[in-house]
Amino acid sequence: MLSRLYPLRGLPRQGQLWSWISFDVANQSFTLIVNTLLFSIFFQQVVVRDPARDDLLWTLVYGASMLLVVLASPIAGAIADDRAWKKRALLSTGFLCAVFTCGLALIGPGQFWLAVLLYIPANFMFSIGENFLASFLPELSPREHFGRVSGFSWACAYCAALLLLGLTAGGMLAFGWKAPDSWRPLFVFAGLWFFAFAIPTLLFLRERPAPADRPRTPLLRAGFRRLADSLGHVRRFRDMAMLLLASLFYGTGMSVIILFASILAKEFGFDDVQLVLFVAVITVSGILGTLLPTLCQDRLGHKRTTLLLLGVWVVTTSGFALFAWLRAHAAEPAAFPTWPLWLVGNLIGFGLGSLGSANRAFVGYLTPSSRSAEFFGLWGLVFKLAAVFTIPFGFAKDAWGTPAALLVLLGFLAVGGVLTLFIDEQRGLAAARAEDERLGAGEISNRSDRA
């Protein structure tokens, strides 16, 4: 009976799938403990200590790391495809991120430049590693099961995040790590978690080798050549191009929530215990959110699923903006009820889990197997550029307040939804299969689709 509920039931290469999922679990320590929960507050209250510019400085530092990923992602993906170095790149970036994450514990009060020199490379390694991780999806599963594989992996990652939240809250209570200046041991813990759960990926994940008869050209030349070839034939991949453009806009919304969830909760009066509970609510809702892509996306269709989830985001952001405006204009803002924020938190978590998983599967569905790292490098470029787009949110928040900043965010989401309407996923799938045939990878791709 229970075996029927297992989302990956019937799929081949179970060991490979779980070694891939293990890295999704590993990097949760960075995205949760560092980016979502603790480091933004630590950076503002311990490092910057200037409320007049802390939001803008945080988005500038985060945006700088993302800009580096934007510049590196396409060529790094093309090189990884040409040399079959996806696993090597994935593990190198993962273990380096773990080292820099532990190094965050060295930052003292007011040490802005040390924070920059440690956080930017840590976030760069984490972010570009996400691209390499996602690029394995076309190798591990037939296309018609991308939704449930990506969704189940995302759900496992959210379960790991829930465990991490419990351990973080337990550490705060047991050792008195309640003030931001005392959170340094938690950064070390996040780095060690990342390292430990990346080990199964190191030991068991396998990568398809590059064709033996492929000419060996110099490394950078090979990467730029593959990238130029893709850009030169962009008309063949117009649906993928439209998906990436749409992802740029709604990815901004996801980046804002990751960057500002803790900051906004603090702004609306949550103490440290409530803050952890709030992020726990987002995490549990994220687990539930991943069930929609896992169970429905492959049958409902990638485009319809994306539009449905964007509708949830638009409603949630509108409600959040209204809540922030009513609170700002209340006679006593501190006494304004916080229960709507808990409702918003549930919808935010649902949207983060479901839209993130659905987007990864959608990109994989339109990606030629022969160019998986390259196309997911472009995907990484777009999502990291979306993170740079959070700078207008930080500026608007400092200059005009939270309600205005949320309206800016709502505009990004609406544009992303309109662009998604122009995607033809079946035409995009046909283009991906035609590209595999053109590069002589069609036989491999077809075997994968039938597996």
N, C-alpha and C positions, 0 to 999 in steps of 0.2 A: 504493500500500500504506500509506504513512505517513498519507495523508489520511484513511484509515478510522479511525485512532487519535485523530484530532483530536476532542476531546469536544464542541466546538460545531459540528461538521459538520452542514450542512443548515439551520441556524438563520438567519433573516433578520437584517438590521441588524448585520452583523459589526463595522463601524466604531464603532457606538454601544456594542456590548458591550465592545470593547477600550478605549474611552475611559472606560467605567465601571470596568473591571478595573484600569486605570491608577491610580485613586484607592485601590483596595484595596492596590496595591503601595506607593503613596505613604505611607499611614499606618502601614505596617509599621515604619518607622524609629522612630516614637514608641512603639508597643506593644512592640517588641523592645528597642531600645537603652535607652529611658527606663524603661518600666514593668517589663519582665521582667528585663533583664540588669543594668543599671548603677545607675539612680538610687536604687533601694531601698537598696543597699549604700552609695552615696555619701551618702544622707540619714542613714543610721545612723552611719557611721564618721566622716564629715567634718562634718556639720551638727549632729547630736544629741550623739554621743559619750558616751552613757550607756546601757550594756547593760541596766540595770534597767528602762528604759521605752522603749527604741527601737522594739520591735515595736508597742507600743500607739500610740505617737505616729505611726508610719508609717501604720497602719491608720486613725487618726483623720484625718490629712491627706488620705489617699486617699478615705476615706469622706465627708469634707466636700465634696470636688469632685464626687463621685457624687451627693450629696444635692442639690446645685445642679442637676445634670442631671435628677434625678428631678422636681424642681419645674418645670423649664423644658420638658421633652420633650413632654408632651401638647399644651400650648397652642402651642408652636412648630411642631409637626407639623400641627396644625389650621390655623394661619395659612398655612403653606407650601402646603397643599392648596387653601385658599380663594383664594390669590393666585397659585398656580403659581410659587412661589418656592423650590422644592426645590434647584435648581441654584445659585441665588444663595446660599442658606443653606449648602449643602455647601461651596462654594468659600470663602465668608467665614470659616467656622469652620476650614477647612483651612489657609488662609494665616495666620490669626491663631495657630493652634497652632504653625505653623512658626516664627513670630517669637518666641513665648514659649519654645519649645524651645531656640532659640539663646540666649535670655536666661538659661537655666539655667547657662551657663558663667560668669555673673557672681557666682554664690554662693560666698562664702568660708567658711572654717572657723567654725562656731558661728553662722552667720547664719540662724537658724531662721525668722525672719519674712520675710526676703527669699526663702527657699526656698518658704514658704507662698504668698507673693504672686506668684511666678512659676509654681510647679508647679500650683496649683489652677486658674488660668485655662487653662493649657496642657492639662491633662487634661480640663477641662470642654469645651473646643473640640474636642478629639479625640473625646471620647465622644459628644457630641451630633451631631457630624459623621457618626459611624457610623450613626446613625438615618436621616439624610437619604440616605446612600449606599444603605442597604438598601431604602429606600422606592422607589428606581428599579426594583427587580426586576420588579414587575408590569407596568411599561411596556416592558421590554426583551425579555421572553420569554413565550411561552405557558405556562400553569400546569403543563402536563404535562412541562415541561422545567426547572422551577425547580431541582430537585435537581442536575442536571448543570451548570447555569449557575452557581449559587451555589458548588457544590463546585469547579468548575474555577477560578473567581475566587479562592477560598480557597487552592487549590493554588498558583496564581501568586503569591499573597501570601507563602506559605510559602517558595517558591523565592527570592523577593526577600529574605526573612528570612535564608535560608541564605547568600546573597551578602553581606548586611549583617554577618552573623557573621564571615565570612571577612575582610571589610574591617576590622572592629573588632579581630579578633585580629591582623591584619597591622599595624594602627596601634600596638597595644600592644607588639608585638615590635620593629617598626622604630624607633619613637620613644621607647620606654621608658615607655609609659603603663600601668604595671602597678599602681601604688598608686591608690586611689580619688581622692585629691586631684589626680591628674594627668589625670582623665578629661574635663575640661571641653571640649577640642577635639572629643571624640566627640559631645557634646551639640550643638555647632554643626553638625557633619556631619549629625546626625539631622534637624535643622531644614531644612538645605539640600536633603537628599534628599526630604523631604516636599514642599517647594516645587516642586522640579524635576518630580516625577512627577505632581503635580496639574495641571501645565500642559496635557497632552492632554485632561484632563477639561474644563478651561476652554475649550479651543478647539473641541472636537468633540461633547461630550455635549449632547443636545437633550432638552428637557422638553416634555411635552404641555401646550399652553396651556389656561388656564381657559376655560370656556364664555363666549362673548361676551355672552350675555344674562343672566349672573349679576349680581344687584344688588350694588352696591359699598357695603358697610357699613363703619363704622369698624373698623380693623385688629383691635384686641383683642376688640371685640364679635363680630366675625365668627369669630375663633378660638374664643372661649368658647361661641358658639352651636353650632358644629359639634361641639365636644367634648361639650357638654350633650346634643345630639341622640344621639350615639353612646351615652353613658352611660344616657340615658333608654330606649334600646332594647337594653340589654345582654342581655336574655333571648334576643333573636334571635341573638346572638353568644356563646352560652354555651360553645361548644367553643373559640372563641378565648380567652374568659376563663379557661377551665380550662388551656389551653396556657400562657397568660401566668403563671398562678399556679404551674404546674409549673416553668416557666422560672425563676421567682424562686428556687426552692430549688436546682435543679441548676446554675443560673447562679452561685450562691455558690461552688460547687466550682471552676468555671472561673476566677473572680476570685481565689480563694485561690492557685491555681497561678501565675497571672500575677504576683501580688503577692509570693509567698514562694518561688518556685522558686530564685532565686539565694541568698536568705537560708538556706533549708534545705540547699542544697548546701554553702554555707560552713560551716554548723553541723556537717555530717557530715564535715568535714575536707578539702574540695576546695580546691586552690589556684586562682589566677586562670586558669591555662591549662586546668585541669580544668573550671573553671566554664564557660568558653566552649565547651569540648567537650561538656559536659553539656547546655547549651542548644542546641548544634548537634544533638545526638541527639534532643532533644525536637522540634526543627524538622523534621528529616528524617522522623521518625515522623509529624509533623503532615501532611507532604506525602502520605505513604502513607495517612494517615487520611482525607484528603479524597477519596481514590479511591472509598471506599465510598458516600458520598452521590452523587458524580459518576456512578458506574456503576450503582448499584443502587436508590437511594432512590425514583426515580420509578416503578420497577416493584415494589419491595418494599412501598412505602407509607411515608408520613412517620411515622406512629405506630409501626409495627413497627421502623423504622430507629432511632427515638429510644430505644425500649425496649432494643433490642440494645446500643446504645452506652452507655446508662446501666448495663447489666449489666457492661460492661467497666470503667466508672468505679468501680462498687461493689467489684469484685474488686481493682482496682488500689489503691484507698484502703485496703481491709482489709489488703492485703499491705504497704503503706507504713507503716501503724500498727504492724503486727507487727514490721517491721524496726526502726522507731524504738524500740519497747519493748525488744526484745532488745539493741539497741545501748546503750540507757540503763542496762540492768541487767548489762551485760558487765563482767568484771573489769577490762579495759582497753578502754574505749570507743574510744580513738584507734586501737587495733590491730584493731578489728572490721572484717571484710571489707566493702568498698563495692560489690562486684559486684551485690548485689540492687538497689542504688539505680540502677544503669544499666538494669536490667530495668524497674524502676518508671518511669524516665525515658522509656523507649520507649513504655510503655503510656499514660503521661500525655500524651505528644505525640500519640499516635494518637487519644486521646479528645478533646483540645483541637481538633484539626483537624476531626475528623469530626462531633463534637457541635455545634460552633459553626456549621459550614456547614449541617448538617441542620436545626438550629433556625431559622436564617434562612430556609431554603426552606420549612419547615413553616408559619412565620408568614405568609410570602408566599402560600402556597397557600390560607390561610383569610382573606386580606385582600381586601376589595372594592377594585377598581382605582380607584374614585372617592375612596377615603379612604386611599390608601397611606401618605402621609406621616404622617397622623394615627394610623393603627394602628401604624406602625413607631415613631412617637413613644411610644406606650404600651409597645411592645416595649422601646424604649430606657429608658423609666422603670423597667420591671421589671428589666432587666439591670443598670442602675445602682443600683437599690435592692438588688439582690443583692450588689453591691460593698460597700454599706454594711453588709450582713450579715457581711462579713469581720471586723468589729470583735470579735464574740464569739470568732472563731478567734484573733485577736491577743491578746485578754485571756486565753483559755484557755492559749495557748502560754506567755505570761509567767508565769501563775499556777500552772499544773499541768504544763507540759511539752508537748513535741511529740506524744507518743503520744495524750494526752487530747484535744489540739486536733484531731488527725486523726479521732478518733472522733466529735467534734462535726460535722466535715465529712461523715463517712459518714452521719450522721443526716439532714443536708440532702439528700443524694443519694437516699437511700431514700424520703423523702417525695415528692421530685420524680417518682420512678418510679411510685409508687402513684397520684399525681394524673394522670399521663399515661394510665393505664389507663382513665380515665373519658372520654377524648376520642373523639368520633365524627367522623373527618375528612371523611367524605362529607356528613354533616349540616352541618358547618361550611362546606364548599365551597358547598353549596346556599344557605346564609344569605348568603355573600359575593356570589354572583351575584344573589340577590334584592335585595340592597342596591343593587347597580349599576343594576338595572332601576328601582328606586324613585327613584333620583336622576337617572334619564335617561342613565346612562353605560353601560347594558347593551350598546348597539350597539358602542361602542368596546371594551368588555371582551371581547365575543364575537369581534370581529375580531382582537384580540390573541391570544386563545386558539386561534384557527384558523390564525394566521400560521405 
